[in-house]
Amino acid sequence: MAATSGDEPRLVRYDTPSAFLRAALPFDTWHMNIALGTSLQFFVEVGDAKAQPGQPRLWVAVWTGDELDIVLVRTSTMVTLCTPKHSSSLSPEWLAPRMKLLANSLHSLISSGAQPAMTSVTGATLLTSAFTPLYAAISGISPDGPAILDTLHTHCPRDRVNLHPPPLPEGHAIYVVEPGDTNALSHLAKLVQEFRAHHSGPGAYITLEQAAQYAEVGIRFREFMVYSIRDAEGKEEYAGYVRDGRIISKHAAIRNVFTLPSYRRQGIAQALTQAAVVRLLSEPNRMNHVLAKLLPAGAETAIDDAQIFAEKSNLSAQGIYSRVGYGFPVGEWDEEDGKSWEDCVELGYPGNTGH
């Protein structure tokens, strides 16, 4: 909807994640999953108290009339930018005044000490490219060095995936790691540690204890599925795992897919991805009890779409996910406001040590 002269963009800052979610959830598109899903998870895990000065908690939105234009969210020192529409459908002339509102607001909060300095900004490349020069003009601070992460973001609608669990060889199984399963936790922690070891950067390595703590959080919310292989004697080994999350009213995400190097090129990553997507689209929404507090009575909460990111350079992963039903360039389709994928980036600011 085009803005009229009396319908200028305005900035709204929300004191709590619940206030932000009540306003923004009606604009739940696949482009908004990072902002909405992260905020809902924060609401569940941390609570709804107002942020104290210096805490990296911020929910800001730009509106034009009753339309949500852009959001800026942070639940850590990273800043996330999202818009309900495909970024390629937004003109530089439309973006500039809205990004200026966000840049001015963020700089004011950081300068006053109400917010800590940001270590990175992430979002669709067209959004970050519009934001960073405006923020630099106000603050004198620009992104530091090359991009931390170049990714493609896409989604898998219900009508593009086979909703039957993937067929598996005898002795192979995919199952959810349930809370209280200490044996599964110990095996999963080793996989998580291995997964992190395959990521570059000084912050990649974690101890086994840290990996277990990370895994425990996901297990509590039943986010992990593991690929189990049993030999003739019944000995079990985990070949890989998949973690979902960022579950909101219509969308959810596949957050990690990992297969041990010794088990790669056997179809395990594709099977894990499909199993996770089928589960998300088939089971009742795990966030129903929380969403009931945030959405109007009787609002539909069936998940009909699952998002995923892949590094631009990882063509193998893009091919695997495309075979499940995801819309990476290799299997893209046209949508009302753009392609089935979106170019995304994370840019570091001074003080960022990488992932």
C-alpha positions in Angstrom: 0.0 0.0 0.0 1.5 3.4 -1.0 1.9 6.0 1.7 0.0 9.2 1.3 1.3 12.6 2.4 -0.5 12.2 5.8 0.7 8.6 6.1 4.4 9.0 6.9 6.5 6.1 8.3 6.7 6.2 12.1 8.9 4.4 14.6 7.5 2.4 17.5 9.7 0.9 20.3 8.3 -1.9 22.3 9.2 -2.3 26.0 8.8 -6.1 26.0 8.9 -9.0 23.6 5.2 -9.8 24.2 4.2 -6.3 23.1 6.3 -6.6 20.0 4.9 -10.0 19.2 1.3 -9.0 19.6 1.8 -6.2 17.1 4.0 -8.1 14.6 2.7 -11.6 14.6 -0.2 -10.7 12.2 2.6 -10.1 9.6 4.1 -13.6 10.0 5.7 -14.3 6.6 8.8 -16.4 5.9 10.9 -13.3 5.6 10.1 -12.4 9.3 11.0 -15.8 10.9 14.4 -14.7 12.3 12.8 -11.7 14.1 9.6 -13.3 15.2 10.9 -16.7 16.0 13.9 -15.4 18.0 11.6 -13.0 19.9 9.1 -15.7 20.8 11.9 -18.1 21.9 13.3 -15.3 24.1 9.9 -14.6 25.6 9.6 -18.3 26.5 13.2 -18.8 27.8 13.9 -15.4 29.5 10.6 -13.8 30.2 8.8 -10.6 29.5 10.5 -8.1 31.9 11.6 -4.7 30.6 15.2 -4.5 29.6 17.5 -2.8 32.1 20.0 -0.1 30.8 22.9 -1.7 29.0 21.1 -5.0 28.3 21.0 -6.0 24.6 17.3 -6.3 24.3 15.5 -4.2 21.7 12.3 -4.4 19.7 11.7 -1.6 17.3 9.4 -1.4 14.3 8.6 1.1 11.5 5.0 1.4 10.5 3.2 3.2 7.7 -0.4 3.5 8.6 -1.5 0.0 9.7 1.2 -1.7 7.6 4.3 -3.1 9.3 7.3 -2.0 7.2 10.6 -3.1 8.9 11.6 -4.4 12.3 14.9 -4.2 14.2 15.4 -6.8 16.9 18.2 -7.7 19.2 18.3 -10.3 22.0 22.1 -10.3 21.9 24.8 -7.9 20.7 23.8 -8.8 17.1 21.1 -6.6 15.5 18.6 -8.3 13.1 16.7 -6.5 10.4 13.5 -8.0 8.8 10.6 -7.0 6.7 7.4 -8.9 5.9 8.1 -8.5 2.1 10.8 -9.9 -0.1 13.6 -7.3 0.1 14.0 -7.2 -3.7 10.5 -5.7 -3.9 11.5 -2.6 -1.9 13.0 0.4 -3.6 15.9 2.4 -2.3 13.6 5.4 -2.1 11.2 3.5 0.1 13.9 2.0 2.3 15.9 5.2 3.0 13.5 7.1 5.3 12.6 4.0 7.2 16.2 2.9 7.7 17.1 6.4 8.8 14.5 6.1 11.6 16.0 2.8 12.8 19.6 4.0 12.5 18.8 7.2 14.5 17.0 5.3 17.2 19.7 2.7 17.6 22.5 5.2 17.7 20.7 7.3 20.3 20.1 4.3 22.5 23.7 3.1 22.2 25.1 6.6 22.8 23.1 7.1 25.9 24.1 3.7 27.3 20.6 2.3 27.2 21.9 -0.3 24.7 25.4 -1.8 24.3 27.3 -1.4 21.1 26.3 -3.8 18.4 28.9 -6.4 17.3 27.1 -7.3 14.1 24.1 -6.7 11.9 22.3 -9.4 9.9 19.4 -9.6 7.5 18.6 -9.6 3.8 21.6 -8.0 2.0 19.4 -5.3 0.5 18.3 -4.3 4.0 21.8 -4.3 5.6 23.1 -2.4 2.6 20.5 0.3 3.1 21.1 0.5 6.9 24.9 0.4 7.3 25.8 3.6 5.4 23.0 5.6 7.2 24.3 4.3 10.6 27.9 5.2 9.6 26.8 8.7 8.7 25.3 9.2 12.1 27.8 7.3 14.3 31.0 7.3 12.3 31.2 3.5 12.7 31.1 1.2 9.7 31.2 -2.6 9.4 34.7 -4.0 10.1 36.3 -6.2 7.5 34.6 -8.8 5.1 31.2 -10.3 5.8 31.1 -12.8 8.7 28.6 -14.9 6.9 27.1 -14.9 3.4 23.9 -17.0 3.2 20.8 -17.7 1.2 17.5 -17.9 3.1 14.6 -19.9 1.7 11.5 -21.8 2.6 9.7 -25.1 2.0 5.9 -24.7 1.8 3.6 -27.6 2.6 2.7 -28.3 -1.0 6.3 -28.8 -2.0 7.4 -31.5 0.4 6.6 -35.2 0.6 4.8 -35.4 3.9 5.8 -39.1 4.5 8.8 -39.9 6.7 11.9 -40.7 4.6 12.5 -44.4 4.0 15.5 -45.7 5.9 17.7 -48.8 5.7 17.2 -51.6 8.2 18.8 -50.7 11.6 18.6 -47.0 10.9 16.2 -44.7 12.7 15.4 -41.0 13.2 13.9 -40.0 16.5 13.3 -37.0 18.8 15.7 -36.7 21.7 13.3 -36.5 24.7 14.0 -34.6 27.9 15.6 -36.8 30.6 17.3 -39.1 28.1 20.9 -38.8 29.5 22.3 -41.4 27.2 21.1 -39.5 24.1 22.4 -36.2 25.7 25.9 -37.5 26.0 26.0 -38.7 22.4 24.4 -35.5 21.1 26.8 -33.3 23.0 29.7 -34.9 21.1 27.9 -34.3 17.8 27.3 -30.6 18.7 30.9 -30.2 19.6 31.9 -31.7 16.3 29.5 -29.5 14.4 31.0 -26.4 16.0 34.5 -27.6 15.2 33.6 -27.5 11.5 32.8 -23.8 11.8 35.7 -21.4 11.3 36.5 -18.5 13.6 37.9 -18.0 17.1 34.5 -18.6 18.7 33.9 -21.9 17.0 35.5 -24.3 19.5 33.4 -25.3 22.6 34.1 -27.8 25.3 32.1 -30.9 25.7 30.4 -29.4 28.8 29.4 -26.3 26.8 28.1 -28.5 24.0 26.0 -30.4 26.6 24.6 -27.2 28.0 23.7 -26.1 24.4 22.1 -29.4 23.7 20.1 -29.4 26.9 18.3 -26.2 25.9 17.1 -27.7 22.6 16.2 -31.0 24.2 14.0 -29.2 26.7 11.9 -27.8 23.8 12.2 -31.2 21.9 14.1 -29.5 19.0 16.6 -32.2 18.3 16.2 -35.3 16.1 19.1 -37.8 15.7 20.0 -40.3 13.1 20.7 -43.6 14.8 22.4 -46.7 13.3 22.5 -50.0 15.1 24.8 -52.8 14.1 24.0 -56.6 14.2 24.9 -56.7 17.9 22.5 -53.8 18.7 25.2 -51.3 19.4 23.9 -47.8 18.6 25.8 -44.9 17.0 24.6 -41.4 16.1 25.5 -40.4 12.6 24.1 -36.9 12.7 21.4 -34.6 14.0 18.9 -31.9 12.9 17.6 -29.1 15.1 14.5 -27.1 14.5 13.2 -24.0 16.2 12.0 -20.4 15.7 8.5 -21.7 15.8 5.8 -19.1 15.4 2.2 -19.0 14.2 2.6 -20.1 10.6 6.3 -20.7 10.2 9.2 -22.6 11.8 12.9 -23.2 10.9 15.4 -25.9 10.4 18.3 -24.4 12.4 21.1 -27.0 12.0 21.7 -30.1 10.0 24.9 -32.0 10.7 26.3 -35.4 9.6 29.6 -36.8 10.8 32.2 -36.8 8.0 32.4 -40.6 8.1 28.7 -40.9 7.3 28.4 -38.3 4.5 27.2 -39.0 1.0 24.8 -41.6 2.2 21.6 -39.5 2.1 21.6 -39.0 5.9 21.4 -35.1 5.7 18.5 -35.2 3.3 16.7 -37.8 5.4 17.2 -35.7 8.6 16.0 -32.6 6.8 12.9 -34.2 5.4 12.1 -35.9 8.8 12.3 -32.5 10.5 10.2 -30.7 8.0 7.5 -33.4 8.0 7.4 -33.3 11.8 7.0 -29.5 11.8 4.2 -29.6 9.3 2.4 -32.6 10.7 2.5 -32.2 14.5 0.5 -29.7 16.5 2.4 -26.4 16.9 4.7 -26.8 20.0 4.2 -23.1 20.8 0.4 -23.2 20.9 0.3 -22.6 24.7 2.4 -19.4 24.3 0.8 -18.2 21.1 -2.6 -18.4 22.8 -1.5 -15.5 25.0 -0.4 -13.4 22.0 -2.8 -13.9 19.2 -6.6 -13.2 19.0 -8.8 -16.0 20.3 -9.3 -18.7 17.7 -6.4 -17.6 15.5 -4.9 -20.4 13.3 -1.5 -21.7 14.4 -0.9 -24.6 12.0 2.7 -24.4 10.6 2.6 -24.6 6.9 6.1 -23.5 6.0 9.7 -24.3 7.2 12.6 -22.0 6.6 16.3 -22.7 6.3 19.6 -21.0 5.7 22.6 -22.3 3.7 25.9 -20.7 3.1 26.2 -19.3 -0.4 29.4 -21.3 -1.0 27.8 -24.6 0.2 26.2 -25.8 -3.1 26.1 -29.4 -1.7 23.8 -28.3 1.1 21.7 -26.3 -1.2 21.2 -29.3 -3.4 20.3 -31.5 -0.5 17.7 -29.1 0.8 16.3 -28.4 -2.7 15.6 -32.1 -3.1 13.5 -32.0 0.1 11.4 -29.1 -1.3 13.3 -25.9 -0.5 13.5 -23.0 -3.0 17.3 -22.4 -3.4 18.4 -21.1 -6.8 18.8 -24.7 -8.1 15.1 -25.3 -7.6 13.7 -21.8 -7.3 10.2 -20.6 -8.2 8.7 -17.1 -8.6 6.5 -15.7 -5.9 4.3 -12.6 -5.7 7.0 -10.3 -4.5 10.3 -12.0 -5.5 12.1 -15.3 -5.8 11.7 -18.3 -3.4 15.1 -17.4 -1.8 16.7 -14.3 -0.4 20.3 -13.1 -0.3 21.4 -12.5 3.3 24.5 -11.4 5.1 26.0 -10.8 8.6 28.4 -7.9 8.9 30.7 -7.5 11.9 31.4 -4.2 13.7 34.5 -3.3 15.7 34.9 -5.7 18.6 33.4 -8.7 16.8 35.5 -11.8 17.2 33.6 -13.9 14.6 31.7 -17.2 15.1 
